[in-house]
Amino acid sequence: MQDSVAALDELDLALINCLEIAPRATWQRLGMVLEVDPVTVARRWQRLHAAGVAWVSGRATGAPDSCLAIVLVDCANGTVNDTARQLAHWPHVLSVEHISGRHDLSLLISVGGVVELSRLLLESLSAVPGVAATSTMLVTRVYRMGDQWQLRVLDADQRARLLDSVRPWPARPPKPRPLDATDRALVLRLGEDGRTPLSDLASETGSSLTTVRRRLDGMIAGGRLVLRCDLALSLSSWPVGMWVWGRADPNDRATVEAVLGVPGARVCMRVSGGEPNLAVGFSLPSVHEVPVVESRLSAQAPRFTVLGTSMVLRFLKRMGRILDSAGRSVATIPMEIWADPGHPPPP
C-alpha cells in the first residue's frame, strides 16, 4: 500500500526540482545543494517515491528511423474507460489522456518507424472493441517535451551548485547507434526506476560497473536515453493540462519561440497528417487560466493560428506510468518500443 502524501512542502519541491535538473545526482550532492543531511534527503525521496508522488524514469529515444505520433481516439459509447485502461498497458503507448472536445483519448505512441506505426494502427488498435475511429498525426520535430519542464523553485546559487556536479557532454555528441540487448535491458530497468544504482544495473545485466557507466554515458550523450523526474501534477501548482492545436509557417522559428515563451508551455511538437501542424501542451494552475493562455498566444504569437483546444480531463498514463485519479504513479509499464507492434499484450 502506498504511503499517504497530502501535500508537498518546500523541501519536497526543491528536491524534485534538483532531480528534474540532475536525475541521478548523488544524495551527498543533493544534500549539499539543499543544505540538508544526505540521509534525510534519501529518506525524503524514498517517501515521495513510495507514495507514487514523484519518480525518476528513463526511456529510449532518438533512433534515426524511429517514429513518434499523436493518435486521437474516438470510443464507442460506454467504452472509454475500459479502452483507455487496455491501451495504457501497451508498451508503445507512452501516454494516455482523457480529453475534452471531438475526441475521447489522446495517445502518444513511439514505434520503430512508419511501417511499425501502420501495423500498430491497422492490426492492433483497430482490433480493440472500444475503438470507433482514430486520427493520427506524425511528429516531425520536437521543440520541447516534458523532459525539460521544471518547477523552478531553486535559487540561482542552488542551481549553480547542482550544475557543478553535472558532467558536460561533448560538444559533438556521438552518432546514435542501434541499441543492443544490454542497452535495452538498461533502458527498461531505468524506466522502472531511473535512480537504480550502477551496482544493481551491473549485477542485473552481467556487466562491470565501468561498462554500465560507459554505456549510460554514451546513450545519454548520443540522445538515445532520456532521464526525467515527474511528479503528481495534482500536488503541484500546475495541475491542469490543455492541448492547443494550431498552425504556423514551418519556417517561422520566431513564432515557435513566441509560443514556447507563453507561461505553462510544457510540450511543443511539429506534426503532420491534419490541418494543425503544431501541437502545444500546457500545464496551468486552473481552468480559469485557459482564456489567459489564449490571449497571450494571440498577443505574443500573432502568426500562430489556433484551430482548436482540448482540456485534459485526466492523465491515465504518463511516460510509462499508470496513474491514479490524483495523478500518482501506481504501476510501471515497460516502454519496450522495439517490441512487435502487431502483438500487444492481451486486455
Buried (B, 14 or more C-beta within 10 A) or exposed (E): EEEEBEEBEEEBBBBBBBBBBBBBBBBEBBBBBBEBEBEEBBEBBEBBBEBBBBBBBBBBBBBEEBBBBBBBBBBBEEBBBBBBBBBBBBBBBBBBBBBEEEBBBBBBBBBBEEEBBBBBBEBBBEEBEBBBEBEBBBBEEEBBBBBEBEBEBBEEEBBEBBEEBEEEEEEEBBEBEEBEEBBBBBBBBBBBBBBBEBEEBBEEBEBEEEBBBEBBBBBBBBBBBBBBBBBBBBBBEBBBBBBBBBBBEEEEEEBBEBBBEBEBBBBBBBBBBBEBBBBBBBBBBEEEBBEBBBEBBEEBBEEBBBBEBBBBEBBBBBBBBBBBEBBBBEEBBBBBBBBBBEEBEEE
